[in-house]
Amino acid sequence: MKNIVDKYIEEGLFILSKLISYETVLDEYQPKSDAPFGIANQEALKFILDYASHDGFLVHNDQNYAGHIEFGTGKETLGILAHLDVVPVDNQKWDTDPFTLTIKDNLMFGRGVVDDKGPLVAVYIAMKLLKENGFKPNKQIRLIMGCDEESGSRCLSHYFEKNKLPEFGFSPDADFPLIYGEKAHMTYIIEGKLSSEEIIKELNCGSRLNIVPAKASMRLTKNYKEEFQAFLKQHGYQGEIQNDEYIAYGVASHAMVPEKGVNAGFILFEFLEEIHPTKLSHFFHKYLNFDPFGKKIGYAMYDEEMKALTSNVGKIQIKENALWIGVDCRVPREDGFPNIEKCLNSLAKETGYNIKIMSFGGYHYVDPKGFLVSTLLDAYQSITKDTQSKPITIGGGTYAKFIDHAVAFGPMLPGREDVCHIANEYMQLEDFKTMIRIYAKAIYELTK
C-alpha cells in the first residue's frame, strides 16, 4: 500500500493545489443563481468533477450545490461526505498566501489543507488507486462534495432532496481514530437598542458564529485612548488604536472548543466595564464575558460521554444604536434544549433584550461497537499501528449527521495541533500520505 500511495502523491498535491487556489469562502447565498454559494465554489466543484470524469469515474453535479464522484456497483452505497468551502481568512495573520498551497519543511500550508480540501483529495486519490489497481467493490462508493458546510450545509440538504441517502458512510472532517457521536447544535441571537448612556458609536466583532472572534474594533463618543493602552498593558492583552478605532486581538478557535480561544469582543467589553460601565457592558460582564460553557446564563450542562455544553459568542455588531449578538451552542444531549430556552426567556425578561432561537441541529450517535466503527478503527490501526487512541465524541457538527449510520473519520491524527479555522492552517506531508493509506484501506474493507 505504501509503495502504491507514493506513486500518487504528486498527483494528489496537484489536485490539492488547484482546489486551494479557489477562494471558496461564502460571500452571499443566492439560491436562484447558477452559483448559489459563489463563483469560487462553483469553479472548484466543476474542476474536481471534470478531473474525476476524465479519470473514468461517474460524476454528478447537483446545480452547483453539491456533486459526487462514484464507482462500483451494488445495492448498498458507501457515502463519503466532504466539503469544498472554507472559512474566511485574515491575510495579515498568514505567513504565506492562504490560497496557494505552500510546502516548506515538509509542511503543507493553505486554507482548507486540513478543513476539508486536503482530506477530500486524500479520499479521491484513495478511490483512484483502488480503481486503477483492479479493485472491484461490491457496493457503490460515492464521494459526495458540498459547498456550504461552514455556513449551514444547505448544499447537502438540497442534494439529498433528489439523491438517495447512502446506507452508511463517513466524513473525513474531524479526527482520527474516529468520532462516533456529535453534540446537538443550536444558535440564537440577542437584539436590542442602546440606551442614551452608551458611548459606543460602532462595534464590529466576528464574521461567523462557529468561530471565536480573533479581532474586534469599536469607535466611541468619548476619548479613552490613554486608558485603553494602559488597560491592554495591565491585563496582557493585544490591541491597538488606529485613528479613532479601538482594536482588540484575541485568539481564534472553533466554536466546539471556545475555551481554547480568546474572544476579542470580550476584551473590549471588559475595558468598558472598567472605565465607563453601562447597562450593555454590565450585561456582557454578568452573562457572557469569558464564559465558554454557558454558566453565567445558567444553561451549562455535562454528559459523561458527550462532555460539556459549549457556548460561543461568534458575532457582535453595534450600528446606529442597534445591538446584534449571535451565539453558537453545542449541546451534549437534546434534552438540554428546554433548559436553554427557559434560561433565554428569563434573560430576555430581565434585560429587555429580544432573544430569538435561530436554528436547531440534532444529536448524532452511532454504536461504537458496531460494524462501521470497528471496521474503520481496524483500518486506522492497521496503517498507523496506534492501538492506544480511542474513538471519541465531539461538539463539532460534520456532514456525518446527514446519514444515520455514518461517523467522522480523520483527518487529524492524535497529538497534532488543531489548526482548523485559524491562520497558517497546515498539515504534515507525511500525514497526507498516511491519510490516503487509511482511507484506501477503509474503503476497501467496507466495500469488498
Backbone torsions as a table, in degrees:
resi	resn	phi	psi	omega
1	MET	NA	-45.0	-178.6
2	LYS	-60.0	-43.7	-179.5
3	ASN	-64.8	-38.3	178.9
4	ILE	-66.1	-45.6	-178.5
5	VAL	-60.2	-41.3	-178.4
6	ASP	-57.0	-30.7	-179.7
7	LYS	-71.7	-17.9	-176.0
8	TYR	-105.3	-2.7	-174.0
9	ILE	-63.6	-45.3	-178.9
10	GLU	-59.5	-41.2	178.0
11	GLU	-66.0	-41.9	179.0
12	GLY	-60.4	-40.7	179.2
13	LEU	-68.0	-34.2	176.7
14	PHE	-64.1	-48.0	180.0
15	ILE	-61.1	-44.1	-179.2
16	LEU	-62.8	-41.5	179.8
17	SER	-62.3	-38.1	177.5
18	LYS	-65.9	-45.7	-178.7
19	LEU	-64.7	-39.6	180.0
20	ILE	-67.3	-27.6	-179.4
21	SER	-66.9	-20.4	176.6
22	TYR	-84.1	122.6	-177.5
23	GLU	-81.9	76.6	-170.1
24	THR	-84.6	51.9	174.8
25	VAL	-96.4	128.7	-179.6
26	LEU	-64.7	127.2	174.2
27	ASP	-98.2	-58.1	179.5
28	GLU	-149.0	133.0	177.6
29	TYR	-77.7	123.2	-179.9
30	GLN	-126.5	87.2	-171.3
31	PRO	-60.9	-25.0	-178.1
32	LYS	-95.6	3.3	-178.0
33	SER	-86.9	160.7	171.6
34	ASP	-70.9	-15.6	178.2
35	ALA	-128.4	74.9	-172.6
36	PRO	-59.3	-27.3	-179.7
37	PHE	-115.3	23.1	176.4
38	GLY	102.1	157.3	-177.4
39	ILE	-62.1	-38.9	-177.0
40	ALA	-62.9	-43.1	177.2
41	ASN	-63.9	-41.1	177.7
42	GLN	-59.8	-45.0	-177.2
43	GLU	-70.1	-38.1	178.7
44	ALA	-64.6	-42.9	178.6
45	LEU	-63.9	-43.6	179.2
46	LYS	-61.5	-42.0	-179.2
47	PHE	-59.8	-51.2	-174.4
48	ILE	-69.7	-34.1	177.2
49	LEU	-69.0	-42.2	178.0
50	ASP	-63.4	-40.7	-179.6
51	TYR	-62.8	-45.1	-179.0
52	ALA	-67.3	-38.3	177.7
53	SER	-61.6	-41.3	177.9
54	HIS	-63.7	-29.8	178.3
55	ASP	-81.7	0.0	175.5
56	GLY	95.6	9.0	176.3
57	PHE	-84.8	154.7	169.1
58	LEU	-79.1	135.1	-178.1
59	VAL	-131.4	158.4	178.7
60	HIS	-148.5	134.1	176.5
61	ASN	-112.2	118.3	180.0
62	ASP	-93.6	73.5	174.5
63	GLN	53.7	34.0	178.8
64	ASN	63.4	15.2	168.5
65	TYR	-82.3	-43.1	-178.0
66	ALA	-161.9	173.2	176.7
67	GLY	-157.8	170.5	176.6
68	HIS	-141.4	157.6	176.8
69	ILE	-122.4	131.9	-168.6
70	GLU	-141.2	145.7	163.2
71	PHE	-153.8	163.1	-176.6
72	GLY	97.9	162.4	179.2
73	THR	-134.1	156.9	179.3
74	GLY	149.9	166.8	-178.2
75	LYS	-73.0	-28.9	-177.9
76	GLU	-102.8	154.6	179.4
77	THR	-124.0	129.8	169.5
78	LEU	-88.9	116.2	178.4
79	GLY	-99.2	127.5	176.7
80	ILE	-115.7	115.3	-168.1
81	LEU	-107.2	114.6	-179.6
82	ALA	-131.7	169.1	-178.6
83	HIS	-134.6	151.9	-178.1
84	LEU	-98.5	-21.8	-178.7
85	ASP	-77.2	156.2	-179.5
86	VAL	-133.9	166.2	177.7
87	VAL	-82.0	161.9	-179.0
88	PRO	-62.2	162.2	178.5
89	VAL	-122.6	152.7	168.4
90	ASP	-109.1	100.5	-173.0
91	ASN	-56.1	-30.8	-177.7
92	GLN	-66.4	-23.4	-178.4
93	LYS	-90.6	-7.5	-179.0
94	TRP	-92.9	141.5	175.8
95	ASP	-87.3	-15.4	177.3
96	THR	-130.8	170.8	174.4
97	ASP	-67.9	117.8	-176.0
98	PRO	-63.8	-19.1	-178.8
99	PHE	-108.5	25.7	170.6
100	THR	-129.9	123.4	176.7
101	LEU	-66.6	117.6	-178.1
102	THR	-119.4	125.3	-179.7
103	ILE	-114.1	120.1	175.3
104	LYS	-147.2	138.4	-178.0
105	ASP	53.7	38.3	178.5
106	ASN	62.4	23.8	173.1
107	LEU	-115.2	137.7	178.7
108	MET	-103.8	120.3	-179.6
109	PHE	-109.2	144.3	175.7
110	GLY	156.5	147.1	178.3
111	ARG	-67.9	120.4	-179.8
112	GLY	101.2	-3.8	-177.5
113	VAL	-63.1	-28.7	174.2
114	VAL	-104.2	-39.8	-171.4
115	ASP	-127.5	88.7	9.6
116	ASP	-141.9	17.7	-175.4
117	LYS	-71.1	-38.8	178.0
118	GLY	-59.5	-52.1	176.7
119	PRO	-61.5	-37.0	177.9
120	LEU	-59.2	-46.2	179.7
121	VAL	-65.9	-38.7	178.9
122	ALA	-59.8	-42.3	177.8
123	VAL	-64.6	-43.9	-179.3
124	TYR	-60.9	-45.2	179.1
125	ILE	-63.6	-37.8	177.0
126	ALA	-61.1	-44.3	177.7
127	MET	-63.0	-42.5	-176.9
128	LYS	-66.5	-43.8	-178.4
129	LEU	-68.1	-32.6	175.1
130	LEU	-65.9	-46.2	-179.1
131	LYS	-61.9	-45.5	-174.9
132	GLU	-77.6	-14.2	178.2
133	ASN	-104.8	21.9	166.9
134	GLY	90.7	8.1	-179.3
135	PHE	-71.5	132.0	178.3
136	LYS	-116.8	92.9	-177.1
137	PRO	-68.5	150.8	175.9
138	ASN	-94.6	6.7	175.7
139	LYS	-136.1	160.4	171.9
140	GLN	-73.1	138.7	174.7
141	ILE	-113.3	120.7	-173.7
142	ARG	-130.2	113.7	173.1
143	LEU	-87.9	110.1	-176.9
144	ILE	-102.6	125.6	-173.4
145	MET	-121.2	120.9	179.5
146	GLY	-102.8	168.2	-176.4
147	CYS	-122.9	15.5	-174.9
148	ASP	-148.3	29.8	-177.1
149	GLU	-65.1	-35.7	-175.1
150	GLU	-77.1	-9.8	-175.8
151	SER	-130.0	28.2	173.5
152	GLY	122.8	-7.8	176.8
153	SER	60.6	34.3	174.8
154	ARG	-64.3	-21.7	179.5
155	CYS	-60.9	-51.5	-177.4
156	LEU	-77.2	-27.4	173.4
157	SER	-59.7	-42.5	177.8
158	HIS	-68.1	-45.0	-177.6
159	TYR	-59.6	-44.9	-175.2
160	PHE	-80.2	-1.9	170.1
161	GLU	-68.6	-28.4	-175.0
162	LYS	-119.8	-13.6	-178.5
163	ASN	-117.9	139.9	-174.6
164	LYS	-68.8	149.8	175.8
165	LEU	-73.5	133.1	173.0
166	PRO	-62.3	154.3	179.8
167	GLU	-71.2	-29.1	-179.3
168	PHE	-159.5	168.8	-180.0
169	GLY	172.6	-169.1	175.9
170	PHE	-152.7	161.1	176.9
171	SER	-120.7	121.5	-179.8
172	PRO	-83.3	64.4	-169.2
173	ASP	-143.6	38.3	179.5
174	ALA	-158.9	-111.6	-173.1
175	ASP	-134.5	152.5	165.3
176	PHE	-90.0	151.9	5.8
177	PRO	-73.0	-36.9	170.5
178	LEU	-179.4	165.9	178.2
179	ILE	-120.0	118.6	-176.8
180	TYR	-101.9	-5.0	178.9
181	GLY	-143.1	138.4	178.0
182	GLU	-127.9	136.3	-179.8
183	LYS	-63.1	157.4	170.7
184	ALA	-68.8	161.3	-172.5
185	HIS	-129.8	139.0	-179.5
186	MET	-147.8	139.4	173.5
187	THR	-125.8	147.6	174.7
188	TYR	-145.6	161.3	179.3
189	ILE	-123.9	151.8	176.1
190	ILE	-120.4	125.8	-178.8
191	GLU	-128.3	151.4	177.3
192	GLY	-177.0	174.9	176.8
193	LYS	-105.8	143.5	178.4
194	LEU	-78.4	141.9	177.1
195	SER	-80.3	170.0	-176.1
196	SER	-66.8	-19.2	-179.1
197	GLU	-77.7	-15.4	-176.3
198	GLU	-71.1	145.8	-178.8
199	ILE	-112.6	5.8	179.6
200	ILE	-84.1	119.1	175.0
201	LYS	-83.1	-38.8	-178.2
202	GLU	-159.4	142.1	177.5
203	LEU	-145.1	134.7	177.7
204	ASN	-132.3	128.2	-178.1
205	CYS	-149.3	118.1	173.4
206	GLY	83.0	159.1	178.0
207	SER	-130.0	-20.8	-179.9
208	ARG	-135.9	142.4	-179.2
209	LEU	-70.2	-21.8	-176.7
210	ASN	-92.9	18.9	176.9
211	ILE	-132.6	135.2	170.5
212	VAL	-69.3	121.4	-175.4
213	PRO	-65.7	129.5	-179.6
214	ALA	-96.0	-5.2	179.8
215	LYS	-145.4	139.6	175.4
216	ALA	-144.4	141.9	-179.3
217	SER	-137.0	151.0	178.2
218	MET	-150.2	156.5	171.9
219	ARG	-119.6	140.9	-174.5
220	LEU	-119.0	160.6	176.2
221	THR	-85.9	-10.1	177.9
222	LYS	-124.0	158.3	-177.4
223	ASN	-94.0	109.4	176.8
224	TYR	-125.9	34.3	-173.6
225	LYS	-65.2	-45.2	179.6
226	GLU	-64.4	-41.9	179.3
227	GLU	-63.1	-37.2	-179.6
228	PHE	-66.2	-43.8	178.5
229	GLN	-61.7	-41.4	179.0
230	ALA	-66.5	-38.8	179.2
231	PHE	-62.3	-46.6	179.7
232	LEU	-59.6	-45.0	-178.6
233	LYS	-65.8	-42.5	-177.5
234	GLN	-62.5	-39.8	-174.5
235	HIS	-97.2	-4.8	179.9
236	GLY	75.0	23.5	178.5
237	TYR	-87.4	159.6	175.2
238	GLN	-99.2	137.1	178.6
239	GLY	179.2	179.1	-179.8
240	GLU	-164.4	171.5	174.4
241	ILE	-120.6	124.8	176.3
242	GLN	-118.0	109.4	-173.7
243	ASN	57.7	-111.3	179.2
244	ASP	-108.8	16.8	-179.9
245	GLU	-100.0	130.5	174.2
246	TYR	-96.3	118.7	-172.6
247	ILE	-120.4	131.9	175.4
248	ALA	-117.9	142.9	177.7
249	TYR	-116.5	127.1	177.0
250	GLY	-109.7	-146.9	178.9
251	VAL	-132.8	122.1	-178.8
252	ALA	-72.6	151.3	174.5
253	SER	-161.1	160.4	175.6
254	HIS	-68.5	146.5	-178.6
255	ALA	-63.5	-18.0	178.6
256	MET	-76.1	-16.2	176.4
257	VAL	-134.4	60.3	-176.6
258	PRO	-63.3	-21.4	178.7
259	GLU	-64.9	-16.7	178.4
260	LYS	-86.4	-8.0	-179.8
261	GLY	-109.2	178.0	173.2
262	VAL	-130.9	115.5	-176.4
263	ASN	-75.5	115.6	-177.0
264	ALA	-63.7	-31.3	178.2
265	GLY	-63.8	-36.3	179.4
266	PHE	-64.0	-33.0	178.4
267	ILE	-62.4	-43.9	179.4
268	LEU	-63.4	-42.8	-178.1
269	PHE	-73.7	-28.3	172.9
270	GLU	-65.0	-41.2	177.3
271	PHE	-60.9	-47.8	-178.9
272	LEU	-63.5	-37.7	179.0
273	GLU	-64.4	-32.2	178.8
274	GLU	-78.0	-41.7	-168.9
275	ILE	-98.7	-30.1	-177.9
276	HIS	-153.3	72.3	-175.8
277	PRO	-65.1	137.7	177.7
278	THR	-139.0	179.9	177.6
279	LYS	-56.8	-42.5	-176.1
280	LEU	-71.0	-45.2	179.4
281	SER	-63.3	-36.1	178.7
282	HIS	-69.7	-34.7	176.5
283	PHE	-60.2	-47.4	178.2
284	PHE	-63.5	-44.4	-178.7
285	HIS	-61.9	-41.0	-174.5
286	LYS	-80.5	-34.0	-169.5
287	TYR	-117.4	-22.7	-170.0
288	LEU	-125.5	-40.8	-168.4
289	ASN	-56.3	127.7	172.7
290	PHE	49.6	45.5	179.0
291	ASP	-131.2	86.2	-176.0
292	PRO	-77.8	-0.1	-175.5
293	PHE	-120.6	7.6	176.8
294	GLY	71.9	22.3	-178.5
295	LYS	-69.6	-38.6	-174.7
296	LYS	-67.2	-39.2	177.4
297	ILE	-76.9	-28.8	174.4
298	GLY	111.5	5.7	-177.4
299	TYR	-104.0	17.1	176.7
300	ALA	-59.4	142.1	175.5
301	MET	-153.8	161.5	-177.6
302	TYR	-142.8	138.9	175.7
303	ASP	-125.9	136.0	-174.4
304	GLU	-58.9	-37.1	-178.0
305	GLU	-89.0	-41.1	-175.4
306	MET	-95.3	-7.2	175.1
307	LYS	72.2	-158.5	-167.8
308	ALA	-82.9	148.7	167.3
309	LEU	-63.7	141.9	174.5
310	THR	-121.1	150.6	-176.4
311	SER	-138.0	117.7	-176.2
312	ASN	-121.4	120.3	172.3
313	VAL	-82.1	97.0	-171.5
314	GLY	-88.7	-19.7	-176.7
315	LYS	-151.8	134.0	176.3
316	ILE	-134.2	130.3	177.1
317	GLN	-136.3	136.0	171.7
318	ILE	-131.0	123.3	-179.6
319	LYS	-153.3	131.3	179.7
320	GLU	52.1	45.6	177.0
321	ASN	66.0	13.0	178.2
322	ALA	-106.1	134.9	-179.4
323	LEU	-106.2	136.4	175.7
324	TRP	-139.7	124.5	179.5
325	ILE	-127.2	132.5	177.8
326	GLY	-116.7	131.8	-175.0
327	VAL	-125.8	137.4	-179.9
328	ASP	-115.4	121.2	179.4
329	CYS	-115.7	138.5	172.2
330	ARG	-112.8	117.8	-166.7
331	VAL	-111.1	122.8	-173.6
332	PRO	-65.3	-25.3	176.9
333	ARG	-142.9	147.0	-179.3
334	GLU	-65.9	-21.9	178.1
335	ASP	-73.5	0.2	174.1
336	GLY	-82.3	-17.5	-178.1
337	PHE	-59.7	-46.6	-179.4
338	PRO	-57.6	-37.4	179.5
339	ASN	-69.8	-37.4	176.6
340	ILE	-61.4	-46.8	179.6
341	GLU	-60.2	-41.7	178.9
342	LYS	-61.4	-46.0	-179.8
343	CYS	-65.2	-38.9	179.7
344	LEU	-69.1	-37.3	176.5
345	ASN	-62.9	-41.0	178.2
346	SER	-65.5	-40.2	179.6
347	LEU	-63.9	-41.2	179.2
348	ALA	-62.9	-42.9	179.7
349	LYS	-65.3	-39.1	-176.6
350	GLU	-72.3	-36.3	-173.1
351	THR	-101.3	-21.4	-176.6
352	GLY	84.7	-1.2	177.0
353	TYR	-79.7	152.4	176.8
354	ASN	-89.0	123.6	-178.8
355	ILE	-120.9	127.4	-174.4
356	LYS	-133.0	128.8	175.0
357	ILE	-77.7	129.8	-173.7
358	MET	-101.0	-35.4	-176.0
359	SER	-155.9	152.3	172.0
360	PHE	-123.6	143.8	172.7
361	GLY	-132.6	135.3	-171.6
362	GLY	-73.6	154.6	172.1
363	TYR	-66.3	142.6	-178.2
364	HIS	-129.6	131.8	-175.0
365	TYR	-150.4	132.1	176.7
366	VAL	-123.8	138.8	-178.7
367	ASP	-53.9	115.6	-178.3
368	PRO	-68.2	-9.5	179.1
369	LYS	-106.7	4.6	-176.9
370	GLY	-81.3	178.5	-175.6
371	PHE	-59.8	-45.7	-176.0
372	LEU	-61.4	-51.8	-177.6
373	VAL	-64.0	-44.1	-178.2
374	SER	-65.2	-37.3	179.9
375	THR	-68.2	-45.2	178.9
376	LEU	-65.1	-41.0	179.5
377	LEU	-63.3	-41.2	177.3
378	ASP	-61.5	-41.2	179.6
379	ALA	-63.3	-44.6	178.4
380	TYR	-60.5	-47.5	-176.8
381	GLN	-67.8	-35.4	-178.5
382	SER	-67.1	-30.0	180.0
383	ILE	-86.8	-43.8	-173.6
384	THR	-91.4	-19.1	-173.5
385	LYS	64.3	15.0	178.6
386	ASP	-90.4	108.4	178.5
387	THR	-108.5	2.7	-178.3
388	GLN	-89.2	-37.7	-179.1
389	SER	-69.8	138.9	-175.8
390	LYS	-117.6	153.6	173.8
391	PRO	-57.8	146.9	-174.6
392	ILE	-134.1	177.1	170.0
393	THR	-114.8	157.4	-177.8
394	ILE	-139.5	170.8	175.0
395	GLY	-93.9	-11.8	180.0
396	GLY	-71.9	153.7	175.6
397	GLY	-108.6	119.2	179.1
398	THR	-112.1	173.0	176.3
399	TYR	-60.8	-17.2	-178.7
400	ALA	-55.2	-26.7	-178.9
401	LYS	-63.0	-19.4	-179.1
402	PHE	-72.2	-21.5	-177.9
403	ILE	-119.4	125.5	-177.1
404	ASP	-54.5	-40.6	-175.3
405	HIS	-107.8	64.0	179.1
406	ALA	-142.8	152.7	-179.9
407	VAL	-132.6	167.1	171.4
408	ALA	-90.3	133.3	-170.4
409	PHE	-138.0	96.2	-177.9
410	GLY	79.6	-178.4	11.8
411	PRO	-98.0	-10.1	-173.4
412	MET	-73.0	123.4	176.5
413	LEU	-80.3	150.1	-179.4
414	PRO	-54.7	137.2	178.0
415	GLY	88.3	-9.7	179.3
416	ARG	-78.8	149.8	177.3
417	GLU	-66.6	134.9	178.1
418	ASP	-80.8	108.4	-175.6
419	VAL	-115.1	13.2	177.6
420	CYS	-65.3	137.4	172.9
421	HIS	70.4	11.2	179.1
422	ILE	-122.2	170.3	179.4
423	ALA	-66.6	154.0	178.7
424	ASN	58.5	39.4	174.7
425	GLU	-55.6	132.5	-176.4
426	TYR	-147.8	163.7	173.2
427	MET	-141.9	142.8	174.5
428	GLN	-69.9	136.9	-179.3
429	LEU	-58.6	-39.2	179.3
430	GLU	-65.2	-33.1	177.0
431	ASP	-65.5	-36.8	177.5
432	PHE	-61.4	-43.7	178.4
433	LYS	-65.1	-44.4	179.5
434	THR	-61.5	-40.7	-179.8
435	MET	-59.5	-43.4	178.9
436	ILE	-60.6	-43.4	179.9
437	ARG	-63.0	-42.6	-179.7
438	ILE	-63.7	-46.3	-177.7
439	TYR	-67.2	-37.7	177.4
440	ALA	-63.4	-44.1	178.5
441	LYS	-63.1	-43.5	-177.8
442	ALA	-66.1	-44.8	179.5
443	ILE	-62.7	-41.9	178.2
444	TYR	-59.1	-50.1	-175.2
445	GLU	-67.8	-32.1	-177.8
446	LEU	-80.0	-18.2	-172.8
447	THR	-127.2	5.1	-176.9
448	LYS	-69.8	NA	NA
